[in-house]
Amino acid sequence: MNFDFCLSNRNHYARAFCCAMATMMCLMTSSSAFATAEYQPTAGVDVAWENNYVTQGRNNLEHGGIAWAVANIEQNDLAVYAIVGRADQVNYVEWNLGLEYTLHLANNIDATVGYQRLEFYGDERCSDNEFFGALTVNGLTWFVPAVNYTYATEAGGYFIELSIHSPWEINQHFTLTPYIVQGFDYQYSSEEHNGANHFQFGLEAEQKLNDSMALSAHISHSIAQGDIKQQASADDIQGSLDQTYAGVHFKLSF
């Protein structure tokens, strides 16, 4: 099922990319929030494709999937990124430009704050500004719990996601990560309902090709909850509101 684009199509691949990048930074670093050590900047280029464009439990495109390209530079916990996405079957292009900073609050707790500008080009022309934050707890034996918050100025609302990832290292190069996410919408994706939005679960797999390259894939299933159901009822949308989608992702860092 598809929803009104400008209302529902916010906080897209950029947030997924930022959350993944923040999780990686949290897992790999343990310095103080006020550490002043200088590190060499690192850069990365990513390409990805997904068979459906699903965010906040909603399919944002009428047909087909979407391809992404990402460029980012990071130094001393500050990251700047640019993301472009292009649909493969419909007229749609998206640009995201943003920056984020990670604070190491304790040995096992990291916080990320950031801002991004979103520009949408298609049958409708839209734009938005988003301020976001995340809190991640590391150091637990089997789980990495996190909470993510996003506020959109155009919508005047916010979206919260509670997630648990459980990475399993099959060997030093291959990792499987099952995950669950519970989303809550507060006038971010829809204006008429506040509360439970969707529940999502899935499996991510990553194969490290070498120290600078990795190939990953995911399959995910999203179950519609109250926010999506009321929006579908208001828009007279029939049929299943649940979403199943998958994607592949290649990452190069240098």
C-alpha positions in Angstrom: 0.0 0.0 0.0 1.2 3.5 -0.8 0.5 6.7 1.1 0.6 10.4 0.3 4.2 11.0 -0.6 4.9 14.4 1.0 3.2 13.4 4.3 4.7 10.0 4.8 8.0 10.2 2.9 10.4 11.6 5.5 13.4 10.3 7.5 14.4 7.9 4.8 17.6 6.1 3.9 19.6 8.9 5.5 18.3 7.9 8.9 18.9 4.3 8.3 22.4 5.1 7.2 23.0 7.4 10.1 21.8 4.9 12.6 24.0 2.2 11.1 27.0 4.6 11.1 26.3 5.6 14.7 26.0 2.0 15.8 29.4 1.2 14.2 31.0 4.2 15.9 29.5 3.2 19.2 30.8 -0.4 18.9 34.3 0.6 17.8 35.0 3.5 20.2 35.1 3.9 23.9 36.7 7.3 24.5 35.5 10.0 26.8 32.9 12.5 25.6 35.5 15.2 26.1 38.5 13.5 24.6 40.6 15.8 22.5 42.9 13.3 20.7 43.2 14.0 17.0 42.5 11.3 14.5 43.0 11.2 10.8 39.8 11.8 8.8 38.2 8.8 7.1 35.9 8.8 4.1 33.5 6.3 2.7 31.4 5.6 -0.4 28.3 3.4 -0.3 25.9 2.1 -2.9 22.7 0.3 -2.1 19.4 -0.9 -3.7 16.1 -1.9 -2.1 13.2 -3.6 -3.9 10.7 -1.3 -2.1 11.1 2.1 -0.5 9.7 1.4 3.0 10.1 3.9 5.9 8.0 4.2 9.1 6.2 1.0 7.9 5.0 2.7 4.7 5.8 2.0 1.1 6.6 5.4 -0.4 6.6 4.5 -4.1 3.8 3.1 -6.3 6.1 0.8 -8.2 9.6 -0.6 -8.0 12.5 0.0 -5.8 15.2 2.6 -5.2 19.0 2.9 -5.6 21.2 4.9 -3.3 24.7 6.4 -3.4 26.3 7.8 -0.2 29.5 9.8 0.4 30.7 10.6 3.9 33.7 12.1 5.8 34.3 11.5 9.5 36.8 12.9 11.9 36.9 13.0 15.7 33.3 11.7 16.0 31.9 14.3 13.6 30.5 13.0 10.3 29.3 14.9 7.2 27.4 13.1 4.5 25.5 13.5 1.2 23.0 10.9 0.0 21.2 10.7 -3.4 18.4 8.2 -4.1 16.7 7.4 -7.4 13.7 5.2 -8.0 14.1 2.6 -10.7 10.5 2.6 -12.0 8.9 5.9 -11.2 9.9 9.6 -11.4 11.5 10.2 -8.0 14.9 11.6 -6.8 15.9 12.4 -3.2 18.8 14.3 -1.8 19.9 14.3 1.8 22.7 16.5 3.2 23.6 16.3 6.9 26.0 16.1 9.7 26.1 14.3 13.0 28.2 14.2 16.2 28.7 11.3 18.6 29.2 11.7 22.3 30.7 8.9 24.4 28.8 9.5 27.6 30.2 6.4 29.3 32.1 3.2 28.5 29.0 1.6 27.2 26.6 4.5 26.4 26.9 6.6 23.3 24.7 9.5 22.1 24.4 10.9 18.6 22.9 14.2 17.6 22.5 15.7 14.1 20.8 17.7 11.4 19.9 16.9 7.8 18.2 18.7 4.9 16.0 16.7 2.7 15.0 17.5 -0.9 12.5 15.5 -2.9 12.0 15.6 -6.7 9.2 13.8 -8.5 5.5 14.4 -9.3 5.5 16.5 -6.2 8.3 18.8 -5.1 9.0 18.7 -1.3 11.6 19.5 1.2 12.2 19.2 5.0 14.6 19.8 7.8 15.2 17.1 10.4 16.9 17.2 13.8 17.7 13.8 15.2 19.3 12.0 18.1 20.1 8.5 19.2 21.1 6.7 22.4 22.9 3.3 22.2 23.9 1.0 24.9 26.8 -1.3 24.2 28.6 -3.9 26.2 25.7 -6.3 26.7 26.4 -9.9 25.9 23.9 -10.5 23.2 22.0 -7.3 22.5 22.5 -3.7 21.4 19.4 -1.7 22.5 18.9 1.8 21.1 16.4 4.6 21.0 16.2 7.0 18.0 14.3 10.4 17.9 13.6 12.5 14.8 11.9 15.9 14.7 10.7 17.3 11.3 10.1 21.0 11.0 7.8 20.7 8.0 5.5 18.2 9.8 6.0 19.8 13.2 6.1 16.3 14.7 8.5 13.7 15.8 9.1 9.9 15.4 10.6 7.6 18.0 12.0 4.1 17.4 13.0 1.6 20.0 15.3 -1.1 18.6 17.3 -4.2 19.7 20.0 -5.6 17.4 21.7 -8.9 18.2 24.9 -9.3 16.2 26.3 -12.8 15.9 29.9 -13.2 14.4 29.8 -16.4 12.5 33.5 -15.9 11.8 35.9 -12.9 11.7 34.4 -11.9 8.3 30.7 -12.8 8.4 28.1 -11.4 10.8 24.3 -12.1 11.1 22.2 -9.6 13.0 18.5 -10.2 13.7 16.7 -7.1 14.9 13.4 -5.8 16.1 12.0 -2.2 16.0 9.0 -0.6 17.5 8.0 2.8 16.0 5.8 5.5 17.5 4.5 8.5 15.5 3.6 11.9 16.9 2.4 14.0 14.0 5.4 13.1 12.0 4.1 10.7 9.3 0.4 11.4 10.0 -1.4 14.2 11.7 -4.5 12.6 13.1 -3.1 9.9 15.4 -0.4 9.7 18.0 1.1 6.5 19.3 2.1 3.0 18.0 3.0 3.2 14.3 4.5 -0.2 13.3 6.5 -3.1 14.5 9.3 -4.4 12.4 11.7 -7.3 12.5 14.3 -8.6 10.1 17.7 -10.1 9.5 20.9 -8.4 8.4 24.0 -10.1 7.0 27.4 -8.6 6.4 30.4 -10.1 4.7 33.7 -8.2 5.1 35.6 -8.5 1.9 38.7 -6.9 3.3 39.7 -4.1 5.7 38.0 -1.4 3.6 35.1 -3.2 1.8 32.0 -4.9 3.0 28.9 -6.3 1.3 25.6 -6.6 3.3 22.0 -7.5 2.7 18.8 -7.5 4.7 15.3 -8.8 4.6 12.6 -7.0 6.7 8.9 -7.3 7.6 6.9 -4.4 9.0 3.5 -4.9 10.7 1.1 -2.0 10.6 -0.2 -0.6 13.9 -2.7 2.1 14.9 -1.1 5.1 13.2 -0.8 3.4 9.8 -4.3 1.8 10.1 -6.1 5.0 10.8 -4.3 6.8 8.0 -5.2 4.0 5.6 -8.8 4.2 6.7 -8.9 8.0 6.2 -7.4 7.6 2.7 -9.8 4.7 1.9 -6.8 2.4 1.3 -7.8 -1.3 1.1 -5.8 -4.5 1.4 -2.8 -5.5 3.6 -0.9 -2.7 5.2 2.1 -4.9 6.2 5.3 -4.5 4.2 8.0 -7.0 3.3 11.2 -5.8 1.6 14.9 -6.5 1.1 18.0 -4.8 -0.1 21.7 -5.1 -0.7 24.5 -2.6 0.3 28.2 -2.2 -0.7 30.5 -0.1 1.5 33.9 1.2 0.7 36.0 3.1 3.3 39.4 4.7 2.9 
